[in-house]
Amino acid sequence: MINKSVLSLALLLLSAVPAFADDHSELAGLVDEFLQGASVNDADMHRRFWSDDLVYTSSSGARYGKQKILAGMSEAPDPDEETAVYSADQVNIRLLADDVAVVTFRLVATSSDDSVDYFLNTGVFERIDGQWQASTWQATVVPQGASH
């Protein structure tokens, strides 16, 4: 005879699997959408992606928040400035709780001259008002010639 507590726990765990799968897909899609938007300086995508209390640590070691990122978006882009197209590989999404996840990936920045730079990124996401937003971010540049 099956213990009712064990059966209840098994049913609870089975019902949680689709929710975690949905969150995983949603976060993976959000990262992809964000990188597409970042490739064209889409300020609305930045507003959506970053939480209001964001702590962002750049690859140069500077630390700042969402307002500084958005302020940089309002500056007119320099037409002579080289642009990059961003994508992600080696994506790993860890759902820690119903409303908290850690996402790690290697950012691939491909410049218009086809040169490629890599950055290791780690973001802590929180579900805020029903939407995943990055509340903490760390970017680390991968030195040229380093294995990645």
C-alpha positions in Angstrom: 0.0 0.0 0.0 1.3 3.5 -1.0 1.7 6.0 1.8 -0.6 8.9 1.3 2.1 11.4 2.2 4.5 10.0 -0.4 1.7 10.0 -3.0 0.8 13.6 -2.2 4.5 14.7 -2.5 4.9 12.9 -5.8 1.8 14.6 -7.2 3.0 17.9 -6.0 6.4 17.4 -7.6 4.9 16.3 -10.9 2.6 19.3 -11.1 5.6 21.6 -10.5 7.6 20.3 -13.5 5.5 22.1 -16.2 5.8 25.4 -14.2 9.6 25.1 -14.0 9.7 24.2 -17.7 7.6 27.2 -18.6 9.9 29.5 -16.5 13.0 28.0 -18.1 11.6 28.7 -21.6 10.4 32.2 -20.6 13.9 33.1 -19.2 15.7 31.7 -22.2 13.4 33.7 -24.5 13.8 36.8 -22.5 17.6 36.6 -22.7 17.4 36.1 -26.5 14.9 39.0 -26.9 17.1 41.3 -24.7 20.3 40.5 -26.7 18.4 41.3 -30.0 17.2 44.6 -28.4 20.7 45.4 -27.0 22.1 44.9 -30.5 20.0 47.9 -31.7 20.0 50.0 -28.5 16.4 49.3 -27.8 15.7 51.4 -24.7 12.3 49.8 -24.1 13.9 46.4 -24.0 16.4 47.7 -21.4 13.5 49.1 -19.3 11.7 45.8 -19.4 14.8 43.6 -18.8 16.4 45.4 -15.8 14.7 45.7 -12.4 14.5 49.2 -10.9 16.9 48.2 -8.1 19.4 46.6 -10.4 23.1 46.3 -9.3 25.2 45.9 -12.5 28.9 45.2 -12.4 30.5 45.7 -15.7 33.4 43.9 -17.2 35.6 46.9 -16.4 34.6 46.7 -12.7 32.3 49.7 -12.6 29.1 49.2 -10.7 25.8 51.1 -11.4 22.1 50.7 -11.7 19.3 50.8 -14.2 19.1 54.6 -14.4 22.7 54.9 -15.6 22.0 52.3 -18.3 18.9 54.1 -19.4 20.7 57.5 -19.3 23.3 56.0 -21.7 20.5 54.9 -24.0 19.2 58.5 -24.4 22.5 59.7 -25.8 22.5 59.9 -29.6 24.6 57.1 -31.0 27.8 58.0 -32.8 27.3 57.0 -36.4 31.1 56.3 -36.7 31.0 54.0 -33.6 31.3 50.3 -34.4 28.2 48.3 -33.6 28.0 44.8 -32.4 25.4 42.0 -32.7 24.9 40.1 -29.4 24.0 36.5 -28.9 24.4 33.9 -26.2 25.7 30.4 -26.0 26.5 28.1 -23.1 23.2 29.2 -21.5 22.5 27.7 -18.1 19.3 28.5 -16.2 18.8 27.5 -12.6 15.4 28.0 -11.0 16.1 28.5 -7.3 12.5 29.2 -6.2 9.2 30.2 -7.7 10.3 33.7 -8.2 14.2 33.6 -8.3 16.5 32.2 -11.0 20.2 32.5 -11.9 21.1 32.6 -15.6 24.7 32.2 -16.8 25.9 32.4 -20.4 28.7 33.4 -22.7 27.9 36.6 -24.5 29.1 36.6 -28.1 29.7 40.1 -29.4 30.2 40.1 -33.2 31.4 43.4 -34.6 30.6 44.8 -38.1 34.2 43.8 -39.1 33.4 40.2 -38.0 35.7 40.3 -35.0 34.3 38.5 -32.0 34.6 39.3 -28.3 33.3 37.0 -25.5 32.0 37.9 -22.0 30.9 35.6 -19.3 27.6 36.9 -17.8 25.7 36.0 -14.7 22.3 37.4 -13.8 20.0 36.9 -10.9 16.4 37.3 -12.0 13.3 37.9 -9.8 9.7 37.6 -10.9 8.4 41.1 -10.3 4.7 41.8 -10.9 4.5 38.6 -13.0 7.6 39.3 -15.2 11.2 38.1 -14.9 13.7 41.0 -14.4 17.4 41.0 -13.8 18.2 42.4 -10.4 21.9 41.6 -10.2 24.3 41.3 -13.1 28.0 40.5 -13.5 29.9 40.7 -16.8 33.4 39.4 -17.2 35.4 39.9 -20.3 37.2 36.8 -21.7 40.7 37.9 -22.7 41.6 37.4 -26.4 43.2 34.1 -27.0 41.8 32.6 -23.7 40.0 29.3 -23.9 36.3 29.9 -23.6 
